[in-house]
């Protein structure tokens, strides 16, 4: 028999980073609303790490009040940094071509320990008044029409519960195993346009990148810490990330374009799955890079994960029947420029709009927001599609990286800084301008692809 508990205004199914950040924002904006989070785990989960960039940094500090917490409990991030080398030359890090800042970013960003972050936010958000139920196994949901409350059922400590809510937010990630009926209403669309895969693991006893070069090499960046950057070791068809998490643990991962890598594998008769998609093959593959190999000389691998296809999206971000998919429940593109928590930050603003919308205006706003989310997905994806072929070229990326950085700063950071996403007029103008913006972006990015092919010929 199910026990019915008091209704909630908003229920998040899943208690990961997207649910914790967005629920905190909404609780600050709507302190009287009852927000419940249903999370099946009782402890935070290790992950590759969360490398934030400008928008998410602003969101954490300005909107969520987490500035002091982040500085005291996580690592400040020294921007994005890129190393290039010819694989045949086997260069040391000091000999690599390098792109990266010699000062810390103007907008604070962080290297987040996801396990600690989740567990700390559960406590802080609970103190804020959010009802967080750890160990809750969600069983089913019922989506109702005509402004009736939605319903979600779950089990906790051997008991069954039924909970009505105004808004139901799916925040469990890509899988459709939880709330399969809602998953069927809003299925995952695999993005064959961007065929990238990834593998990653955490290591301890990793060498210190800042001690790998001479004094003059360290002086080149004003003696700031390269270790605190999100490192990209660039190569044709793939890139390797190096992200410090804290407690002397560092995340290493490789993201690769299957079309490029599989072409090279056929030439050498190498099995791609054996090469990268197993812990032994992954470890062996990333150590082919001299910079990585040196850092991992005495290191121990703690864990390993892989994903066959990274890029995907849902058909809808939100619906007039009062449900939404946030974070990786809605979609994911590519971790290259660390956009994940940026997207979550903007989604929080969109949900604020929805909660402030009267029922007779909701369908129109839902349509606008779904169009905006697909436009944003397409715009970000244009930065990556077809580019992996040229990722090993310092000459190409020295131009592309500069262009991408400044367009990101001008279009995303400053608009978020000025809180323009709180203005419905701004969002409508973005949607109206989307075809022209995408056409221009696509033309410029195709230019980088053409330059890469020209230099390879």
N, C-alpha and C positions, 0 to 999 in steps of 0.2 A: 504493500500500500504506500502510495506517495504522500508525503507530508507537504502541504502547500505553505510556503513561507511568504513574508510580505513582499509586495511588488517592488521592482527596481525601475529606475528611469533608464539606465543603460547597463547592459550586461556584456562584458567582454569574455568570449570563450578563448582561452589561452592567456597566459600571464607572462609572455616574453617581453622583449624590449618595446615592440610597437604598442602593446596593450598598456604597459607601465608608463611610457612617456605620454601617450595620448590621454589616458585616463587621468593622469596627474594634471595635464593641461586643462581638461574639461572640468575637473573638480575645482581648480583654482578659479575658472571662469564662471562656473555654476555651483557654488558651494552648497546650495540647498538640494541639489539633485543627488539621489541615491545611486551610486555606481558600485557594481559588483564585478569581481574578476573571478572566473572559474579556471583554476590551473591544476592539472593532474599531478604535476611533480611537487615534491616537498623541498627540493633543493635546486639551486640554480644549475644550469648545464654549461659545460665548457663549450666554447665555440672558437672559430678562427680569431676572434677579437673584433672589436668594433672601432674602426678608424674613422673618426668624424672629420668633416670638413666645415666650411664656413657657416652654412645655413644651420646645420645641426648644432654647431658650437654656440651660435646665437640663441637657438631654441633652449638649450640646456641652461644657459646662463641667464638670459633675459626673461624667458617665459616660464621656466620651471623652477627658478631659484636654486640651481644646483652648482653655482660657481665654486663656492668654498668646498663643497663636497667633492667635486671633480678634481680640484687641485690637490686636495689632501689625500685622495684615495686612488687616483689614476694618474697616468703619465701625460704631461703636456706633449703635444705633437708638434714636431718641427717640420710641418708641411709634407708635401710629396717630393720624393727624390728618385732620380732615374740614373742607372748605370748601364753603359753600353760597352760591349766588347765583341770582337770577332772570335767566335768559338774556337777557331783553329789557333789563335794566338795565346789563349790561356793567360790572360793578363791579371795582375794583382789589382785590387780595388783602386790603388793610387794611379795606376796606368789607364784605368777606364775613362772614357768620356763620361762627363757627369752633367746632369741638369738638376738644379735645386737651389733653394734660397740660402743666403748667408745670414739671415735674420729670422726670428720666429714670426709666424703669421700675424698680421694686424688683428684679425679676428681669431680669438682663442679657439683651439681645437684640441682633441684629446685622443689618446690610445686607451680604449676602455677594456677592462677585464670584465667580460660579459657575465661570468658566473657571479662574481662579487657584486656587479652592478644590479643584476636581477634580485639577488637576495637583499641587498641594501634598499632597493626601491620597494620591495614588498613591505619592508618595515616602515620606511618613510611615508609611503602612500597610505598604508594602514593608519599611521598616526594622523594623516591628513583627513581621514574619514572615509576612505575607500574600503569597501568590504571585500577582503581578499580571502578566498577559500582555497587553500592548498590541499592537494590530494583529492580534488573533486574530479570525478570521471563523468564527463558529459555524455549523455546517452542519446538524446534526441531533441528536436526543436519543432515547434509548430509556428509557421508564419501565417499571420492573419491579415485580412484586408479591412478596408473601411475604418481605419483608425482604431481598430481593436488591438489590445495588447498582444504581443508575441509571447511565446512560452518556451522555456527550455527546461529539460529535466536532467538531473544528474544524481550520482550516488556519492556519498561521503561517509566514511567510517561505518559502512555496512547499511546505511539508511538511504532511502530514495527520497528525492525532493523535487518539487515542481515550483518554478519561479516565473512569474509574469514580468514582462519588461516592455518599455516603450521602444527602445532601440536595441537591436542585437548586433554585436560587432564580432565578426570572425577574425581571430588573431592567432591562429594556430599554424600558419605557414601554408605551404603548397598542398599538403596532403588532404585528401578528401575523406579520410577514415573517420574523422570527427565531424559530426553533423553532415552525413552523406546526402541527406535530402536538400540541404542548403547548397552543398557542393554541386548537385545536379542542376539547381536553378542558375548557377553561375560557374560553369565548368572552366577548367584551366585550358588555355590555348598555348600549346607549345610553339615557341618562336623559332621555326626552321630558318628564318631569315638571318639569324645570328647563332650559328652552330658551335657554341663554346662549351667546354667541359672543364672541370677543376678537380684538384685533389689537394689536401692540406693536412698538416699535423703540427702539434706543439712539441717543442724541444726544450730541454733544460741544459745547463752547463754550456751555453752558446758563447762563443768568443765575442769580445767587445769590438764592434765595428770601428769605433773612434780610436782604437789602438792599432789598427791595421795599416796605418800610413804614417808618413813622416810629419815633423812639426810644420813644414811648409804646406803640406796637404791639409792639415787641420786649420792652418791660418787662412786658407782659401775661403773658408766659411765662417771666418771670424771666431774660431774656436767654439762655435755652437755645436750641439751634439747631433751628428748624423744618425746616431743610434736611435734617437727619438723620432726620426722621420718614418713615414711609411715608404719603405724601400721597394723600388721596382727594378729588378734585374731583367733588362729587355733583350729579346732575341726574336728571330724570324719565327712567326707563328705562335709565340707564347711569351708570357712574362712570369717572373717569380716574385712573390711578395715576401717581405720580411717585416713583421709587425711585433714590436715589443709589447708584452701584455702586463708585465710586472712580476715581482718575486722571482726575477731572473729566468722567466719563461718567455720564449719567443715563438710566435706563429710563423711558419713557412708554408707557402702554398704556390701552386702553379695553375694558371688559367691558360687554356690553349684553344685555338681555332682548329676544330677537327679536320676541316678541309685542307688546311696547310700542313698540319702535322702528319695526317694519314698519307698525304702525298709523299712526304719525306720518308715515312716508315716503309712505304712500298718500295722505295728505291733501295733501302737497306735491309728489306725483308724482316723488319722488326714488328712484333705484335704490340699494338698501341696499348691494349688493356694490360698486358703483362708489364709494359714499360712504365706506365704512370698510375693505373687504377688499382694497384696493390701497394701496401706499405713499403715492401722491399723495393719494388720497381720505382715508386715515387722517390724514396730516399736516394736511390742510385741516380735517378734522372736529375734531380735538382743539384746533386753534387758534381755534375758535369760542369756546372758554372764555378769558376775558380773562386769568386767572391764567396759564394755559399759554402763551397767545400772547405775553405779556410775557417769560416765561422763555426762549422759543424765538426771540426776535427775531433773534439773530445765530447761532443754533445750526445744526449740520449733522447730518443723519440718517446714521447709520452702517449700519444694517441694518433689515430689516422682516420680521415673520412674522405669521401669522394662524391662527386655528382656528375652524372653522365651528361645532363643538359641543364645549364644554368638559366637561360633566358626563357621567360614565360610571362603570361598575364591572364587575368580573368576578363570576362566579357564586360563586367560592370564593377565599378568602385562602390556604388550605393544604389539603393532602390527606394521607391516611394512607399513600399511596405515596411519601411523602417529597419533595414538591415544594410550592413556595409562590410567590406573586406579591407583590412588595413595591413600595412607593412608587406611582408612576404606572402601574406594570404592573398593580396591583390596581384602582386607580380614581382619580378626581379629581372634585371637586365645584365649587368656586368659590374664587378667590383673594382674595375680599374681606377676610377676617380673617386671611389668611396662614396657613392651616392645614396646608399640605403637609408641612413638615418635622416638625410636631407628630405627624402620623399615622405617619411613619417612625419616630419615637422610640418610640411605643407598640408598633409592629410588632416592633421589636428585642427588647422585653421578651417578646412572645408567642413569638418564635422561640427565645428562651432557654428558655422553658417546654418547647417541643417537643423541644429537644435533651436536656433532662433527663428526658424521659418514656420509660418502658419500653414496649416494643412492644405489650404486651397492654392498655395504658391509652391508647394513642395515638388510636384512633378516637374515643373519648369527648372527649378534649381538642380534637381537630381540629373536631369538631362544635360545641363550645362557642366556640372562637375564630372560626369562620366566622359563627356567630350574633352574636358580639360585633362583628365588623368590619362586618356589615351594619347592626346597630343603631347603631353609631357613625356610619356613613355617613348613615343616615336622620336621626339627631339633628342632625348638622351641617347637612345640607341644609335642614332646617326653618327655619334662620335666614335662608335666602335666597329660598326659593320664594315667588313672588308679591310679594316685597318691593320689587322694582326700580321698580314704579309709584310708590312713595312715596320713592324715594331723593333726590329733589330737595327734600324737606320737612325743614327744620331742626327744626320743632316735633315731627315724628314721630320723627326719628332721635335727637333729644336724649333721648327716653325709651327708645327701642329700644336704642340704643348703650349706654346705662347698664345696662339689664337684661342685654344680651348679655355685656357685659364682666364683670359680677359673677357671672353663672352660669358663664362660662368660668373665672374665677378660682377659684370654689368647687368646681366639678365637675372641671375638668381640671388646672389648675396645682397645687392643693394635693394632689390625689390622686397626681399624678406626683411632687411634691416628697416626699411621704411613702412613695413607692415601693410604692403599693398594687397597681399592676399586676403586681407580682411575686407577689402573693397570689392563688392560684387561687380561693379562697373569695370574694374581692372581685369577680373577673371573673364568677363564676357569679351573684353577687347582682346585678351590673349587667345581666346577660342576663335574669335572672328579672324584674327591675323594668322592663325595656325597654318593654313595652306601656303601662304607666302613665306612665313618663317621657315617652315620645313623645306620648301623648295630652295631657298637661299642656303640653308644649312647643308642640305644634301649636295648642292653644287660645290660648295667650298670643301666639304669633306671628300668628295670625289676627286677634287684637285690634289689632295694629299695622296690619295691612292695612285693617281696617275704619275705623280712625282716619284713615288716609291718604285713603281714599275719602270719608269724611265732610268732611274739610277741603277737598277738591277740589270738592265740590258747592256 
